[in-house]
Amino acid sequence: MHSDVVASRSADPRDSRESRSESRSESRNGSSPNLDAVSLAIIEQLQEDGRRPYAAIGKAVGLSEAAVRQRVQKLLDQGVMQIVAVTDPLTVGFRRQAMVGIHVEGDVESVADALSAMSECEYVVMTAGSFDLMVEIVCEDDDHLLEVINRRIRAIPGVRSTESFVYLKLKKQTYMWGTR
């Protein structure tokens, strides 16, 4: 796998649907784009190598280059995936990463929405565990991390408490879970 360009977990969800003839999958906003086997195979090809030419993907999945280009654009437009450069933040000037567990009083979704609007929050998930939310933060340095947590996250209405897990070293980061 080329880890620099992959289908990303941080795709921006959009509310649209594919045709009813396609068979399965679910987007993050609750609507079902119902991806068929060919769309799933295209996604897997891009997870292996996000720079793979459409002609090569077409050969692997049995479509023309133009048909693959059209399907990829539809998947991007629907928010099913993104094709992005994935880096180790430490190597490109962001010296501090942390996972922050957040306890919320009241509406968890409104807090999640506020966190999602923050550029430093790369990953925001609602959980059913010790925390109501888990947020991955990428910052330039410790001062930046402190400012984000202390002045911005803790200032969001409904945030009761936070617990930070500072990353010391990134050992694995892949998006090769395939499709189902």
C-alpha positions as CSV (number, residue, x, y, z in Angstrom):
1,M,0.0,0.0,0.0
2,H,1.1,3.5,-0.7
3,S,0.3,5.2,2.7
4,D,0.5,8.7,1.2
5,V,-2.8,8.5,-0.6
6,V,-5.7,6.4,0.5
7,A,-9.5,6.4,1.0
8,S,-9.8,8.2,4.3
9,R,-11.8,7.7,7.4
10,S,-12.4,11.4,7.7
11,A,-14.7,11.7,4.7
12,D,-17.2,14.5,4.9
13,P,-20.7,13.0,5.0
14,R,-23.2,14.3,2.4
15,D,-26.9,13.5,2.1
16,S,-27.5,11.8,-1.3
17,R,-28.4,8.3,-2.5
18,E,-27.2,6.0,-5.2
19,S,-29.7,4.1,-7.4
20,R,-31.9,1.4,-5.7
21,S,-30.3,-1.3,-7.9
22,E,-27.0,-1.1,-6.0
23,S,-26.8,-3.5,-3.1
24,R,-25.3,-2.3,0.2
25,S,-23.3,-0.1,2.7
26,E,-24.1,2.8,4.9
27,S,-22.9,6.3,5.0
28,R,-22.2,8.2,8.2
29,N,-25.3,10.4,8.0
30,G,-27.6,7.4,8.2
31,S,-28.7,7.4,4.5
32,S,-27.7,4.3,2.6
33,P,-25.8,4.8,-0.6
34,N,-26.1,1.0,-1.3
35,L,-22.8,0.3,-2.9
36,D,-22.6,-2.5,-5.4
37,A,-19.8,-5.0,-5.8
38,V,-18.0,-2.9,-8.4
39,S,-18.0,0.2,-6.3
40,L,-16.7,-1.8,-3.4
41,A,-14.0,-3.2,-5.6
42,I,-13.0,0.3,-6.8
43,I,-12.8,1.5,-3.1
44,E,-10.5,-1.5,-2.3
45,Q,-8.3,-0.7,-5.3
46,L,-7.9,2.9,-4.1
47,Q,-7.2,1.7,-0.5
48,E,-4.3,-0.3,-1.8
49,D,-3.0,2.7,-3.9
50,G,-4.8,6.0,-4.0
51,R,-2.8,7.0,-7.1
52,R,-3.7,3.9,-9.1
53,P,-4.7,5.0,-12.6
54,Y,-8.4,4.8,-13.5
55,A,-7.5,2.6,-16.5
56,A,-5.8,0.0,-14.2
57,I,-8.7,0.1,-11.8
58,G,-11.1,-0.4,-14.7
59,K,-9.1,-3.4,-15.9
60,A,-9.3,-4.9,-12.4
61,V,-13.0,-4.3,-11.9
62,G,-14.2,-4.8,-15.5
63,L,-15.1,-1.2,-16.4
64,S,-13.8,1.5,-18.8
65,E,-11.6,4.2,-17.5
66,A,-14.4,6.7,-18.0
67,A,-16.9,4.6,-16.0
68,V,-14.4,4.3,-13.2
69,R,-13.8,8.1,-13.2
70,Q,-17.5,8.6,-13.0
71,R,-18.0,6.1,-10.1
72,V,-15.1,7.6,-8.2
73,Q,-16.5,11.1,-8.5
74,K,-19.9,9.8,-7.3
75,L,-18.3,8.2,-4.3
76,L,-16.4,11.4,-3.5
77,D,-19.5,13.6,-4.0
78,Q,-21.5,11.3,-1.6
79,G,-18.9,11.5,1.1
80,V,-18.3,7.7,1.0
81,M,-14.6,8.3,0.7
82,Q,-11.9,10.9,0.2
83,I,-8.6,10.5,-1.6
84,V,-6.0,12.3,0.5
85,A,-2.3,12.4,1.3
86,V,-1.9,10.7,4.7
87,T,1.2,11.9,6.6
88,D,2.9,11.3,9.9
89,P,2.1,14.8,11.4
90,L,5.4,14.8,13.3
91,T,7.3,14.8,10.0
92,V,5.4,17.8,8.6
93,G,5.6,20.3,11.4
94,F,3.0,19.2,13.9
95,R,5.0,18.1,16.9
96,R,2.1,17.2,19.2
97,Q,-0.8,14.8,18.7
98,A,-3.3,13.7,21.4
99,M,-6.4,11.7,21.8
100,V,-8.8,13.5,24.2
101,G,-11.6,11.7,26.0
102,I,-14.5,14.1,26.8
103,H,-17.4,13.8,29.2
104,V,-20.5,15.7,28.2
105,E,-23.5,17.0,30.1
106,G,-26.6,17.3,27.9
107,D,-26.5,17.1,24.1
108,V,-23.5,15.1,22.9
109,E,-24.2,15.9,19.2
110,S,-24.0,19.6,19.7
111,V,-20.6,19.2,21.4
112,A,-19.5,16.9,18.6
113,D,-20.6,19.4,16.0
114,A,-18.6,22.2,17.8
115,L,-15.5,20.0,17.9
116,S,-15.9,19.0,14.3
117,A,-15.7,22.7,13.3
118,M,-12.2,23.0,14.9
119,S,-9.4,22.5,12.4
120,E,-7.2,20.8,15.0
121,C,-9.8,18.1,15.6
122,E,-9.0,15.5,12.9
123,Y,-11.2,12.7,14.3
124,V,-14.4,13.1,16.3
125,V,-16.4,10.1,17.5
126,M,-19.3,9.6,19.8
127,T,-18.7,6.5,22.0
128,A,-20.5,4.2,24.3
129,G,-17.7,3.7,26.8
130,S,-16.0,5.7,29.6
131,F,-16.2,8.9,27.5
132,D,-19.0,10.4,25.5
133,L,-16.6,11.6,22.8
134,M,-13.1,10.8,21.6
135,V,-11.3,13.4,19.7
136,E,-7.9,13.2,17.9
137,I,-6.1,16.5,17.9
138,V,-3.1,17.5,15.8
139,C,-1.2,20.6,17.0
140,E,2.1,22.4,16.3
141,D,3.4,22.1,19.8
142,D,2.5,21.8,23.5
143,D,1.4,25.4,23.8
144,H,-0.9,25.0,20.9
145,L,-2.3,21.8,22.4
146,L,-2.9,23.5,25.8
147,E,-4.7,26.4,24.1
148,V,-7.0,24.0,22.1
149,I,-7.9,21.9,25.2
150,N,-8.0,24.6,27.9
151,R,-9.4,27.6,26.0
152,R,-11.4,26.1,23.2
153,I,-12.6,22.5,24.0
154,R,-13.3,23.1,27.7
155,A,-15.1,26.3,26.7
156,I,-17.7,24.5,24.6
157,P,-21.1,24.4,26.5
158,G,-21.8,20.9,27.8
159,V,-18.2,19.8,28.1
160,R,-17.9,18.5,31.7
161,S,-14.3,17.2,31.7
162,T,-11.5,16.0,29.5
163,E,-8.7,13.5,29.7
164,S,-5.8,13.8,27.4
165,F,-3.6,11.0,26.0
166,V,-0.5,12.6,24.4
167,Y,1.0,10.6,21.5
168,L,4.7,9.9,21.9
169,K,5.2,8.1,18.6
170,L,3.1,7.1,15.7
171,K,3.7,3.3,15.1
172,K,0.9,2.4,12.7
173,Q,-1.6,4.3,10.6
174,T,-3.4,2.5,7.8
175,Y,-6.8,2.6,6.2
176,M,-6.7,-0.9,4.7
177,W,-9.8,-2.3,6.4
178,G,-11.3,-3.1,3.0
179,T,-15.1,-3.2,2.4
180,R,-17.9,-5.5,3.5
